[in-house]
Amino acid sequence: MTNNNDFKTAAERKIRSLYHYQSCDLSDEIRSEQFCDLLKHNRIYLSNPANFNDPWDCKPWFNTSLLDDPTQYRLHCDWAFRVWLKHNPGPHESGFLSHVEEKLKDRKFLQSHIDLISQSLHEEAAKRYRVYCLTTHPDNLLMWAHYANNHKGICIQYEVNSPEICAALEVQYSDAFPLYCLHDESIVGNLLPFLSKSASWAYENEYRLVAQESAASNEYSTLKTKDNLLSLSNGAIGSIIIGCQANAKSIADIIKSIRPDIPVQHAVRIPNKYALSIQPYVEQA
């Protein structure tokens, strides 16, 4: 899989804080449990990429135009043969492997084989990888509406100097679907599908934590989740911002009762502007 730029981490971009929008419906048992788990155990829930709202997100697909390059064609033939051997270890009759290699030199056969593998990559991504989405902006009106239950949820501030959050990688945006070289088995090549999105999403200015589920992980050195949960170091949470239409007191009371050390802030609607002001939370009399 190819890309023109190395992926940059939030730390390399010298970003101090990243933010995660989420619902905080205390009447929803699952949401409430995840929120309390974050406060009690300093753990965050990472999403299965199969459940994302962008139907192209984390779904690599091979662009067959790469096969027009003789070098790329040979590399993909070799790669396809290795994949075939991995799934068909044998034993094989004499001459059979040579027959398979010759078949892969037929472009139509190779393309059909690669299309099947591309589809299987979607399933593999859903099985192995988990993703946590972050942004550089705590006051984005659309993100409060889309991801924080119409401003009724929360936005969690994370400190980039913490060991886990510093690994957040910058998402790349493009009008063109990225070219994937299936033979590129490097860590960068494997992560490209998780860090490439349409330019339509550029307003989110997104960074992502990409982890592997421990039970399905490979040899690459990445963050690891267990049952979708990732443990954070102490001090990773900088503050929790409550939405301008949320039941602020109920949410603030839970935070203060479990984690009084975490500062609570409030996104306040500015009445004469399309904007929010992030302020320290003050309980109304």
C-alpha positions in Angstrom: 0.0 0.0 0.0 1.4 3.3 -1.0 1.3 6.9 0.3 3.3 9.9 -0.4 3.9 11.1 3.1 4.9 9.4 6.3 2.1 9.4 8.9 2.7 12.0 11.6 1.7 11.6 15.2 0.1 14.3 17.3 3.3 14.5 19.3 5.4 15.1 16.1 2.9 17.8 15.1 3.5 19.4 18.5 -0.2 19.3 19.4 -0.8 19.6 23.1 -4.4 18.2 23.4 -6.8 16.1 21.4 -10.5 15.7 21.9 -13.1 13.0 21.5 -16.8 13.7 21.2 -19.3 11.1 22.4 -22.8 10.7 23.6 -23.4 10.6 27.4 -27.0 9.5 27.7 -27.1 8.3 31.3 -30.4 6.5 30.6 -28.6 4.3 28.1 -27.1 1.4 30.1 -24.3 0.7 27.6 -23.3 4.4 27.2 -23.5 5.0 31.0 -21.4 1.9 31.7 -18.7 2.9 29.2 -18.6 6.4 30.7 -18.3 5.1 34.3 -15.6 2.6 33.2 -13.6 5.5 31.7 -13.8 7.4 35.1 -13.3 4.4 37.4 -10.6 2.4 35.4 -9.1 5.0 33.0 -10.1 2.8 30.1 -11.5 3.9 26.7 -13.7 1.9 24.3 -12.3 1.6 20.8 -14.6 1.1 17.9 -14.7 -1.7 15.4 -14.1 0.0 12.0 -17.0 -2.1 10.5 -19.4 0.2 12.4 -18.1 3.5 11.1 -20.6 6.0 9.4 -18.4 6.4 6.3 -18.9 3.4 4.0 -15.4 3.8 2.5 -13.6 4.2 5.9 -11.1 1.4 6.7 -12.2 -0.6 3.5 -9.0 -1.0 1.4 -9.6 -1.8 -2.3 -6.9 -2.5 -4.8 -6.7 -0.3 -7.9 -5.9 -2.6 -10.8 -4.2 0.2 -12.7 -1.1 -0.5 -10.7 -0.8 -3.8 -12.6 0.1 -1.8 -15.7 3.6 -1.3 -14.2 5.6 -4.5 -15.0 7.5 -4.2 -11.7 4.2 -3.9 -9.7 2.7 -6.8 -11.6 5.6 -9.1 -10.7 5.5 -8.0 -7.0 1.8 -8.6 -6.8 2.1 -12.0 -8.5 4.7 -13.0 -5.9 2.5 -11.6 -3.1 -0.6 -13.4 -4.3 1.3 -16.7 -4.5 2.6 -16.3 -0.9 -1.0 -15.6 0.2 -2.3 -18.6 -1.7 0.4 -20.8 -0.1 -0.4 -19.5 3.4 -4.1 -20.6 3.0 -3.3 -23.8 1.0 -0.2 -25.2 2.8 -0.4 -28.6 1.0 1.0 -31.1 0.5 0.7 -30.5 -3.2 1.1 -32.9 -6.2 4.3 -32.5 -8.2 4.1 -29.5 -10.6 1.0 -28.1 -9.0 2.7 -25.1 -7.5 4.3 -24.2 -10.8 0.8 -24.4 -12.4 -0.5 -21.9 -9.8 2.4 -19.5 -10.5 1.7 -19.7 -14.2 -2.0 -19.0 -13.6 -1.2 -15.9 -11.6 0.6 -14.5 -14.7 -2.8 -14.4 -16.4 -3.9 -10.8 -15.7 -7.6 -11.6 -15.5 -7.0 -14.5 -13.1 -4.7 -12.3 -11.0 -7.2 -9.5 -10.9 -10.1 -11.8 -9.8 -7.8 -13.3 -7.1 -6.9 -9.8 -5.8 -10.6 -8.7 -5.8 -11.4 -11.7 -3.6 -8.5 -10.8 -1.3 -9.5 -7.1 -1.2 -13.0 -8.2 0.1 -11.4 -10.4 2.7 -9.3 -7.5 4.0 -12.5 -5.8 5.1 -13.4 -8.8 7.3 -9.8 -9.0 8.6 -9.8 -5.3 9.5 -13.0 -5.7 11.5 -11.6 -8.8 13.3 -8.2 -7.4 14.2 -8.2 -3.6 14.5 -9.9 -1.1 16.8 -10.0 2.7 16.3 -10.5 5.7 18.6 -11.2 9.0 16.8 -9.9 12.3 18.0 -9.8 15.9 16.8 -7.9 19.1 17.5 -11.0 21.1 18.0 -13.3 21.0 21.1 -15.7 23.6 19.7 -16.7 22.2 16.3 -20.5 22.7 15.9 -21.0 19.8 13.5 -19.0 17.3 15.6 -21.0 18.2 18.7 -24.2 17.6 16.7 -23.0 14.4 14.9 -21.0 12.6 17.6 -22.2 14.1 20.9 -26.0 13.6 20.6 -26.9 17.0 19.3 -24.8 18.8 21.9 -26.3 16.7 24.8 -23.1 14.7 25.2 -19.5 15.4 26.2 -16.1 16.1 24.6 -13.1 14.5 26.4 -9.8 16.4 26.4 -6.7 14.2 26.3 -3.2 15.2 26.9 -0.8 14.3 24.0 2.1 13.9 26.4 0.6 10.7 27.8 2.1 7.5 26.4 -1.0 6.3 24.6 -2.4 9.5 23.2 1.0 10.6 21.8 0.7 7.7 19.4 -2.4 9.2 17.7 -1.8 9.4 14.0 -2.9 12.1 11.6 -5.6 11.2 9.1 -4.9 12.1 5.5 -7.6 13.5 3.3 -7.8 13.3 -0.5 -10.3 13.6 -3.3 -8.9 10.4 -4.9 -9.2 7.0 -3.3 -5.6 6.0 -2.2 -3.6 3.4 -4.2 -3.0 0.3 -2.2 0.0 -1.9 -3.0 -1.1 -5.3 -1.5 2.5 -6.5 -1.4 3.5 -3.8 1.0 3.3 -5.6 4.3 5.0 -2.8 6.3 3.3 -1.2 9.3 2.8 1.9 7.3 1.2 -0.1 4.5 -1.1 -1.9 7.0 -2.2 1.4 8.6 -3.0 3.3 5.4 -6.6 2.1 5.2 -7.3 3.4 8.7 -5.8 6.8 8.1 -7.1 7.8 4.7 -10.5 9.5 4.2 -12.3 11.5 1.6 -11.6 15.3 1.5 -15.3 15.7 2.4 -14.3 14.9 6.0 -11.4 17.2 6.3 -13.3 19.6 8.6 -12.9 17.0 11.3 -9.1 17.4 11.4 -8.9 13.9 12.7 -6.2 11.9 14.5 -6.7 8.3 15.4 -5.5 5.7 17.9 -5.2 2.4 15.9 -4.9 -0.7 18.1 -5.1 -4.4 17.6 -7.4 -6.7 19.5 -5.0 -8.8 21.6 -6.7 -12.1 20.6 -6.3 -11.4 16.9 -3.1 -9.3 16.7 -0.1 -9.9 14.5 3.6 -9.2 15.1 3.4 -5.5 14.4 4.1 -3.2 17.4 0.8 -1.3 18.0 -1.4 -0.4 20.9 -3.3 -3.4 22.1 -6.9 -3.6 23.2 -8.7 -6.4 25.2 -12.4 -6.7 24.5 -12.2 -3.3 22.7 -10.8 -1.6 25.8 -7.5 0.3 26.0 -6.0 1.3 29.4 -4.7 4.8 29.7 -1.9 6.2 31.9 -2.7 8.5 34.8 -3.0 12.1 33.7 -4.2 11.2 30.1 -7.5 12.9 30.7 -7.1 16.7 30.8 -10.8 17.6 31.2 -14.3 16.7 30.3 -16.4 19.3 28.4 -20.2 19.0 28.8 -22.4 19.9 25.8 -24.4 23.1 25.7 -27.7 21.2 25.6 -26.8 18.4 28.1 -28.1 17.8 31.6 -24.9 19.4 32.8 -25.5 19.0 36.5 -26.2 15.2 36.3 -23.0 14.6 34.2 -20.9 16.9 36.4 -22.1 15.2 39.6 -21.0 11.8 38.3 -17.6 13.1 37.3 -17.1 14.8 40.6 -18.2 11.7 42.6 -15.9 9.3 40.8 -13.0 11.5 39.6 -12.9 14.8 41.4 -9.4 15.3 40.0 -10.7 15.8 36.5 -11.6 19.4 35.6 -15.1 19.8 34.3 -15.8 22.4 31.6 -18.9 23.5 29.8 -19.5 24.4 26.1 -21.6 27.5 26.3 -23.6 28.7 23.3 -22.8 32.3 22.3 -26.3 33.7 21.5 -25.3 36.2 18.9 -22.7 34.0 17.0 -22.6 30.6 15.5 -20.0 29.6 18.0 -19.3 28.0 21.4 -17.3 29.2 24.3 -15.5 26.5 26.4 -15.6 27.7 30.0 -15.0 26.1 33.5 -18.3 24.5 34.6 -20.1 26.4 37.2 -23.2 24.8 38.9 -26.2 27.0 38.5 -27.9 28.1 41.8 
